[in-house]
Amino acid sequence: MSGVSYLAIAPELILTAGAVVVLMVDVFARPPARVHGWLLSVTYALVAIAIGFQWRRIDIDGAGVSFGGTLLLNHLSVTVRAILLVVAVLGTAAAWRMLVGLRRRAAEGIALVLVATVGFMLMGASADLVMTFVALEVGSIALYVLAGIVRSSPAGDEAAMKYFLLGAFASAIFIYGGALVYAATGSTNLREIAAFLSAVHVARPAVLLIGIGLIVVGLGFKVTAAPFHSWAPDVYQGAPAGVVGFMAAVAKIGGFAALINILTGGFERYSGAWGDGLALVAAVSVVLGTLLAIQQSDVRRMLAYSGVAHAGFILTGLAAGLVAGPGVLFYLATYSVMLVGAFAAVTAVSGHAAAGSTFEEYRGLARRSPVVAAVLATLMIAMSGMPLTTGFIGKFQVFTSAWDGGYEWLVITGLLASVAAFFFYLRLVVVMYFRGEEGEGTALVVARSIRWVLVVSAGASVLLGVFPGPLLDVLNRVGG
C-alpha cells in the first residue's frame, strides 16, 4: 500500500470536513450553540469509526505506507489518532462554555480545535521529515490562535505572542536539523534514510548527529522538555483556562509521536547516541520541572512545570528504547487525560477566560464544591504516582525499562524527583481540604460538560490504575 489510500487519512479528512461544515453553517445560518454541538459530535463519532476501520485493515493486511511513502498506517499511528481523539473530545467538552461565550466566533474556535487535532494526528503518522514539518505547523498555528482567541484578555494576547515567537524559533531549528539530515543522507524519507544508514558506513557522522540533535530540540519544545520549556508556564497561565488542557495535551502527544517515528523509523542505527542524549534531557526535565513546580503559587504554572517533569519521565522510557512499547504510550495517554481533567477543574474554579489561578482560590474548595475538590485531589494523587493510579503504573513501566536498559542513574533521579513532587501535589490537596473556615465562600456552579470531563478523567485515572491489563494488552500490539 504505497499509493494513494484515503483510508490512511480518513480521520484527518473527516475532521477537516467537520471544520469546514461548522464554519459554513455558521456563515449562512448562524445557528444556536447546540447545532455546533451536534455537528461536532457527529464528526467525532465518524472519526472513531474510521479509526476502527484502520485498525481492522492493519490486522488483515498488515502495516503499510501511502502517498509516496510519506504517511504510515500502522498500529502506532492509529493508536496516536485514538489518543488524540479522546483528548479532543474531553478538551472540547471542557472548553465548551468558553467556545459558546465567543458568540459569533464560536465556530472559529471549534474549527481551530479540529484543525489542531488534524495537524498532530498527521505528525503521528508521518514517515517523512517534510511531512512532519508541515503537520507540525498546521497543528501549532491553530494552537497559537487558540491561545489568544479571547480578545478581551491582555494575558491571552501575551501568551499567544510568546507561543508564536518561540514556536517559530523551534520550527526553524527543526527544519534546519532536517536540512542537515538531508545533506548527510540525501533523503528526508525515514525509510530511505534507514536503508541508507544500514548500507553505508558514515565515517564522520558529525553533520548527521547534529541534524538529529536539532530535530530533537525542535520537538522538545512541543513536549515541554527542559531546557526548551520556557514558553509553557506563561502560555498555560495566560491562555484561556477552558482550552489550555487541550492545547497542552495534543502538543505533547504529537511531539512524542513524531519523536518515536523519526528516531526509530530513520535513525535506529544511532540509538546509542540519541538514547544517551534523551536520557540527559530526561534527567534535566525531571529535576528542573520538579524544583520549579515546588516554588509556584499559581496552580496553572505549577501544572506547567509538572508537565516538564512528566515529559522527562516519558523521555526516560524513550531513552531506554521502549519507544513503541506499552509503557510509554500508556504514560502518554493516561497523563494526557489527567492533564485535561486538571485544567477542567481549574476552569471550574477560576472561570473559562481567566488568566492565572492562585492557590488561594482553592482554599476551602472541598466545602464549596466537594465533587470538584475530590476529582482534583484524585488527579493530583495520580500525577504524583501513588499506587492504584495510572501515574504509578506509567512510572513503573518506564522506570523498569530504563533500569533494564542500563540507565540506573536516570531511574534513581526520577525516583528522587517523584518523592519531591509529592510536596506540590499534596499541597493543593491540603489547601482544598484543610484551609479555610467552615462555610467560607460561595458554592461553585459547574457546567454539565465540565462535570462530565471531571468524572471521566478521574474515573479513568483510578480504573486504569487498578486494572491496567486490558489497555496494556492493546498497547502491546503496537509496534508496526
C-alpha positions in Angstrom: 0.0 0.0 0.0 2.3 2.7 -1.3 0.0 4.7 -3.5 -3.0 6.9 -2.6 -5.0 5.5 0.3 -7.9 7.6 1.6 -8.4 5.2 4.5 -4.9 6.1 5.7 -6.0 9.7 6.1 -9.7 9.2 6.8 -9.7 10.6 10.4 -8.0 13.7 9.2 -10.3 14.1 6.2 -13.4 13.8 8.4 -12.0 16.4 10.9 -11.2 18.8 8.1 -14.6 18.4 6.6 -16.1 18.9 10.1 -14.3 22.2 10.5 -15.4 23.4 7.1 -19.1 22.4 7.7 -19.1 24.1 11.1 -17.7 27.3 9.5 -20.1 27.2 6.5 -23.2 26.6 8.6 -22.2 29.5 10.8 -21.8 31.8 7.9 -25.1 31.0 6.2 -27.4 30.2 9.2 -25.7 31.4 12.4 -27.3 28.5 14.4 -27.5 28.2 18.2 -24.7 26.5 20.0 -26.4 23.2 20.2 -26.3 22.8 16.4 -22.5 23.2 16.6 -22.5 20.6 19.4 -24.4 18.1 17.3 -22.1 18.7 14.3 -19.1 18.2 16.5 -20.5 15.0 18.0 -21.2 13.5 14.6 -17.6 14.5 13.4 -16.0 12.8 16.4 -18.2 9.7 16.0 -17.2 9.3 12.4 -13.6 9.7 13.3 -13.9 6.9 15.8 -15.5 4.7 13.2 -12.7 5.5 10.7 -10.0 4.6 13.4 -11.7 1.3 14.0 -11.6 0.5 10.2 -7.9 1.5 10.1 -7.1 -0.9 13.0 -9.0 -3.7 11.3 -7.3 -3.1 8.0 -3.9 -3.3 9.6 -4.9 -6.6 11.3 -5.9 -8.1 7.9 -3.4 -6.6 5.5 -0.6 -5.6 7.8 1.1 -2.2 8.2 2.0 -0.1 5.1 2.8 3.4 3.8 0.9 5.6 1.4 1.1 8.9 -0.5 4.6 8.2 -1.9 5.9 6.8 1.4 5.2 9.9 3.4 2.4 8.6 5.6 2.3 5.4 7.8 -0.6 3.2 8.5 0.4 1.0 11.4 -0.8 0.3 14.9 1.3 3.1 16.3 -0.2 5.8 14.1 -3.7 4.5 14.7 -3.1 4.4 18.5 -1.9 8.0 18.4 -5.0 9.0 16.5 -7.2 7.3 19.1 -5.5 9.1 22.0 -5.8 12.4 20.2 -9.5 11.8 19.6 -10.1 11.1 23.3 -8.2 14.3 24.2 -10.1 16.3 21.6 -13.5 15.1 22.9 -12.6 15.8 26.5 -10.9 19.1 25.7 -13.8 20.3 23.6 -16.2 19.5 26.4 -14.1 21.3 29.0 -13.9 24.3 26.7 -17.5 24.3 25.6 -18.7 27.2 27.7 -15.7 29.3 26.6 -16.4 28.5 23.0 -20.1 29.4 23.3 -19.0 32.6 25.1 -17.2 33.6 21.9 -20.6 34.1 20.3 -20.1 34.8 16.6 -16.6 33.5 16.8 -17.6 30.2 18.4 -17.4 28.4 15.1 -13.8 29.7 14.6 -12.8 28.2 18.0 -14.3 24.8 17.2 -12.7 24.8 13.7 -9.3 25.6 15.3 -9.6 22.7 17.7 -10.4 20.3 14.8 -7.5 21.7 12.7 -5.1 21.4 15.6 -6.1 17.8 16.0 -5.6 17.1 12.3 -2.1 18.5 12.5 -0.9 16.4 15.4 -2.6 13.3 14.0 -0.5 13.7 10.9 2.6 14.1 13.0 1.9 10.7 14.5 1.6 9.1 11.0 4.4 10.9 9.2 7.2 8.9 7.6 9.0 11.9 6.1 10.6 14.9 7.7 9.0 17.4 5.4 5.5 15.9 6.1 6.3 16.1 9.8 7.2 19.8 9.5 4.0 20.6 7.6 1.9 18.7 10.2 3.8 20.5 13.0 3.0 23.9 11.5 -0.7 23.0 10.9 -1.2 22.0 14.5 0.9 24.7 16.0 -0.6 27.6 14.2 -4.0 26.6 15.3 -2.8 26.5 18.9 -1.2 29.9 18.6 -4.6 31.4 17.6 -6.4 29.5 20.3 -4.1 30.9 23.0 -5.3 34.4 22.2 -8.8 33.7 21.0 -10.4 35.7 23.9 -9.6 39.1 22.6 -10.6 40.9 25.8 -7.8 39.2 27.7 -4.4 41.0 27.5 -2.8 38.0 29.2 -4.1 35.8 26.4 -2.6 38.1 23.8 0.7 38.0 25.5 0.5 34.2 25.8 -0.3 33.9 22.1 2.6 36.1 21.1 5.1 34.3 23.2 3.9 31.0 22.0 4.1 32.1 18.4 7.6 33.6 18.6 9.1 30.7 20.4 7.2 28.2 18.3 8.6 29.8 15.1 12.1 29.6 16.6 11.6 25.9 17.4 10.2 25.2 13.9 13.3 26.8 12.4 15.6 24.6 14.5 13.6 21.5 13.4 13.8 22.3 9.7 17.5 23.2 9.9 18.0 19.8 11.5 16.1 18.2 8.7 18.3 20.0 6.2 21.4 18.7 7.8 20.0 15.1 7.7 19.2 15.6 4.0 22.8 16.8 3.5 24.1 13.7 5.2 21.8 11.0 3.7 20.3 12.5 0.5 16.7 12.0 1.6 14.1 13.2 4.0 12.1 10.0 3.9 12.6 8.0 7.1 12.6 4.6 5.4 15.1 5.7 2.8 17.3 7.2 5.5 17.2 4.0 7.4 18.1 2.0 4.3 21.0 4.4 3.5 22.4 4.1 7.0 22.2 0.4 7.0 24.0 0.1 3.7 26.6 2.8 4.1 29.1 3.3 6.9 29.3 7.0 7.7 32.9 7.5 8.8 32.4 11.1 10.1 28.7 11.4 11.1 29.0 14.8 12.8 26.6 16.5 10.4 24.1 13.7 10.7 24.3 13.7 14.5 24.0 17.5 14.7 20.9 17.2 12.5 19.3 14.6 14.7 20.1 16.7 17.8 18.4 19.8 16.2 15.3 17.7 15.3 15.1 16.5 18.9 15.5 20.1 20.2 12.7 21.3 17.9 10.3 18.6 19.0 11.5 19.1 22.6 9.8 22.5 22.5 6.5 20.9 21.7 6.7 18.3 24.5 7.9 21.0 27.0 11.1 19.1 27.8 13.8 21.2 29.7 15.6 23.3 28.8 13.2 24.0 25.9 10.2 24.7 28.2 10.4 28.4 28.8 7.2 29.2 26.9 5.0 26.7 28.8 4.4 28.5 32.2 3.5 31.8 30.6 1.2 30.3 28.0 -0.5 27.9 30.4 -1.1 30.9 32.8 -2.2 33.4 30.2 -4.3 31.4 27.7 -8.0 30.9 28.3 -8.4 28.3 31.0 -11.0 26.4 29.1 -8.7 25.4 26.3 -5.3 25.1 28.0 -5.7 21.5 28.8 -6.4 20.6 25.2 -3.5 22.7 24.0 -1.0 21.2 26.4 -2.1 17.6 25.8 -2.3 17.5 22.0 1.1 19.2 21.6 2.7 16.6 23.9 1.1 13.7 22.1 2.0 14.9 18.6 5.6 15.8 19.6 6.3 12.4 21.3 4.7 10.5 18.4 6.9 12.4 15.9 10.0 11.6 18.1 9.1 7.9 18.1 8.6 7.8 14.3 11.7 9.8 13.5 14.2 8.2 15.9 13.1 4.6 15.4 12.0 4.9 11.7 15.1 6.6 10.4 17.9 6.6 13.0 17.7 3.3 14.9 21.3 2.6 14.0 22.4 5.5 16.1 20.1 4.6 19.1 23.1 4.6 21.4 23.9 8.2 20.7 20.4 9.6 20.7 19.4 7.4 23.7 22.1 9.0 25.8 21.1 12.4 24.6 17.4 11.7 25.5 18.5 10.4 28.9 20.3 13.7 29.7 17.3 15.8 28.6 15.0 13.5 30.7 17.1 14.0 33.8 17.2 17.8 33.3 13.5 17.9 32.7 12.6 15.8 35.8 14.9 17.7 38.1 14.2 21.2 36.8 10.5 20.7 36.4 10.1 19.4 39.9 12.2 22.1 41.6 10.4 24.9 39.8 7.0 23.4 40.4 7.7 23.5 44.1 8.2 27.2 44.1 4.9 28.2 42.3 2.0 29.9 43.9 -0.2 29.7 40.8 -1.8 26.3 40.0 -1.6 26.7 36.3 2.1 27.5 36.4 2.6 24.5 38.8 0.9 22.3 36.3 3.1 23.7 33.5 6.3 22.9 35.4 5.0 19.5 36.5 4.3 18.9 32.8 8.1 19.5 32.2 8.8 16.8 34.8 6.3 14.4 33.2 7.9 15.0 29.8 11.1 13.8 31.4 9.5 10.7 32.7 8.2 9.8 29.2 11.7 10.6 27.8 13.1 8.1 30.3 11.2 5.3 28.5 12.2 6.6 25.1 15.8 6.7 26.0 15.7 3.1 27.1 14.4 2.0 23.7 10.8 1.4 24.8 9.6 3.7 22.1 6.8 1.7 20.7 6.1 -0.5 23.7 3.1 -0.3 26.1 4.8 1.7 28.9 5.5 5.0 27.0 2.1 5.0 25.2 0.3 4.1 28.5 2.0 7.0 30.2 1.4 9.4 27.4 -2.3 8.5 27.1 -3.2 8.5 30.7 -1.2 11.6 31.6 -2.9 13.5 28.7 -6.3 12.6 30.2 -5.2 13.6 33.7 -3.9 16.9 32.3 -7.2 17.8 30.5 -9.1 16.9 33.7 -6.9 19.0 35.9 -7.4 22.1 33.7 -11.1 21.4 33.6 -11.1 21.6 37.4 -9.1 24.9 37.1 -11.7 26.2 34.7 -14.5 25.3 37.1 -12.7 27.3 39.9 -11.3 30.3 38.1 -13.6 30.7 35.1 -13.2 29.9 31.4 -11.4 33.0 30.3 -9.4 33.9 33.4 -5.7 34.2 33.4 -3.9 32.6 36.3 -5.3 30.6 39.2 -3.6 31.1 42.6 -3.6 28.6 45.4 -5.7 30.9 47.5 -8.7 30.4 45.1 -8.7 26.8 46.2 -8.9 27.5 49.9 -11.8 25.5 51.3 -12.8 24.1 47.9 -13.9 20.9 49.5 -16.8 22.7 51.2 -17.7 24.9 48.2 -17.7 22.1 45.7 -17.0 18.6 47.1 -17.1 17.0 43.6 -14.5 19.3 42.0 -12.2 19.0 45.0 -12.5 15.2 45.1 -11.7 15.0 41.4 -8.8 17.4 41.5 -7.4 15.6 44.6 -7.7 12.3 42.7 -5.8 13.7 39.7 -3.1 15.3 41.9 -2.6 11.9 43.6 -2.5 10.1 40.3 0.0 12.6 38.8 2.3 12.1 41.9 2.5 8.4 41.1 0.6 7.0 44.1 -0.2 3.2 43.9 -3.6 2.2 42.4 -3.5 5.1 39.9 -2.4 5.4 36.3 0.5 7.6 37.4 2.0 4.7 39.4 1.6 2.2 36.5 3.1 4.6 34.0 6.2 5.4 36.1 6.7 1.7 37.0 6.7 0.8 33.3 9.2 3.5 32.2 11.4 3.0 35.2 11.6 -0.7 34.7 12.5 -0.3 31.1 15.1 2.3 31.9 16.7 0.1 34.5 16.8 -2.9 32.2 18.3 -0.6 29.5 21.3 0.4 31.7 20.1 3.8 32.9 20.1 3.1 36.6 21.2 6.6 37.4 18.2 8.0 35.5 15.8 5.8 37.4 17.2 6.9 40.7 17.0 10.6 39.6 13.4 10.0 38.6 12.5 8.3 41.9 14.0 11.1 44.0 12.1 13.7 41.9 8.9 11.8 42.3 9.3 11.9 46.1 9.9 15.6 46.0 6.9 16.2 43.7 4.6 14.9 46.4 5.1 18.3 48.1 3.4 20.5 45.4 0.7 17.9 44.5 -0.3 17.3 48.1 0.0 21.0 48.9 -3.0 21.7 46.7 -5.0 18.9 48.4 -4.2 20.3 51.8 -5.3 23.8 50.7 -8.6 22.4 49.4 -9.4 20.3 52.4 -7.7 21.8 55.4 -7.5 25.5 54.7 -10.4 28.0 55.1 -13.1 28.5 57.6 -16.3 26.4 57.7 -18.8 27.7 55.1 -16.3 30.2 53.7 -17.0 31.3 50.1 -20.0 30.5 47.9 -20.8 27.2 46.2 -19.4 26.7 42.8 -21.8 26.3 39.8 -20.1 23.8 37.5 -21.2 23.4 33.9 -22.5 20.0 32.9 -19.9 19.5 30.3 -17.1 20.2 32.8 -18.6 17.8 35.3 -18.6 15.1 32.6 -14.9 15.7 31.9 -14.0 15.6 35.6 -15.8 12.3 36.2 -14.3 10.7 33.1 -10.7 11.8 33.8 -10.8 10.9 37.5 -12.5 7.6 36.8 -10.0 6.6 34.1 -7.1 7.6 36.4 -8.3 5.2 39.1 -9.9 2.4 37.0 -6.9 2.0 34.7 -4.6 2.2 37.7 -6.4 -0.7 39.3 -7.0 -2.7 36.1 -4.3 -1.6 33.6 -4.1 -5.0 32.0 -6.7 -4.6 29.1 -5.1 -1.3 27.9 -1.6 -2.6 28.2 -2.6 -5.7 26.3 -3.9 -3.5 23.4 -0.8 -1.3 23.5 1.4 -4.4 23.4 0.3 -4.9 19.8 1.7 -1.5 18.9 5.0 -1.7 17.1 4.3 -2.0 13.4 
